[in-house]
Amino acid sequence: MSSDFHFQSLLVIDDDKELTDMLSTYLESMGYKVQVRNDGEAGLEEAVSGHHYDLILLDVMMPKMDGFDVLKKLRASHATPVLMLTARGDDYDRILGLEMGADDYLPKPFNHRELVARIKAIVRRHNMAAAGNGVEQDLLVNGVHLSPSSQTANVDGEPLSLTSTEFSILRLLMLHAAKRVTKEEISLKVLGKPLQAFDRSIDMHVSNLRKKINAVSVDEKIKTIRGIGYMLLTGSN
């Protein structure tokens, strides 16, 4: 186990008790601390209870409150990273989850090693965004100000409420301002995984980021390079 693991705490919200028992046993054997809730209402209550969780594994279809409602209510007050567990092949669930602020998704059934890889990638980028590296300077491009040390961003002084994934994408685009950044590069550097065919995760995260920027600015900040990726405009592009 790496020295920066710090016994990360996970909350699993899924009504499949057989699956959650199996996940708990496996993840705890990997050194994680795991709490389980088997319906949406109980899961949301625990997620906002004040207990710290490094990541929430959130199923879509659950009794009392589905995963989308849980995510919507959670995002109103908490930026805890969320990995959605979706039905295989259900693109609608994946897209909607990303639109509502999920950090990533994993279709069921899934390989446990793939699950742990996704967990590590999400928690790593969230922690890096939250802590900064103590050296990296603030970025200011075309009215967009980003502070890695405080994990804050604003446009012309108007604050942006970003997920850790959106923050990391914006940082990458700002570091390469006026240059195109491919979707493959964003997927590898931000999501920690190769870009898969027909995977719209990057598009949805950038779309969310663009909507938040457009809500406080009339100027276009992010340009789509069709078929390739995205570019942060400097104002002189």
C-alpha positions, 0 to 999 in steps of 0.5 A: 500500500502506498504511503499516501493512501491514508485509509480512505473512507468510502460510502457505498449506496446500493440496494443490492445487499449481496453486492454491497456485502461483497464490495465491503469485504473486497474494499476493506481487504484493500485497506479502505474504510467502508460504510454501506447504506441500502436505500437512497434516503439513508444514503443521502442522510449519511452522505450529508451527516458530517462524516468525511468520505473520500468517495461515494459509490452511488447506484442509480436504481434504488428504493425510496430515492434513486441515485439521481435524486441523491446526487442532485440533493448532495450537490446542493451542499457537498462536493464529495466525489461520486462514482455512479454505478449504472446499468451496462449499455444505459447511456442515458443514465451515464449522461444524466449522472455526469450532467448532474455532477458525478465525477465518473461512472462504472457500468455493472457488472464490473471488474473489482480491479477496474473499480479500485483503479477508478476509485484511486484516480478520482480520489487522487485528482480530488486530493490534488485539486484540494491541496495543491502542491504548495508551489503551483501558482495561481492561473489567470487567463482571459478573466478566468482566475484559478487558485490550485492551493485553495481549489477556488476559481472565478470569472471576472470576480464571480465565483465558480462552484466546480467539482474536482473533475471540472476544476482539474479540466479547467486547470489543464486547459488554462495551463495550455491556453490558446492551444488545443487539448485533445479529449484523449489527453484530458481523459488520461490526465484528468480521469486517469483512463484512456479515452474509450470509443463512444465515451462522452464523459469528457464532453459532459464534464466540459459542457458542465464547466462551460455552463457554469462559466457562461452563467457569469460571463458573456464572453466565450472562454472554451472553444470546441475543436470539433473531432479533437478536443477543446481550447481555452481562449485567451481573448486574442484568439 
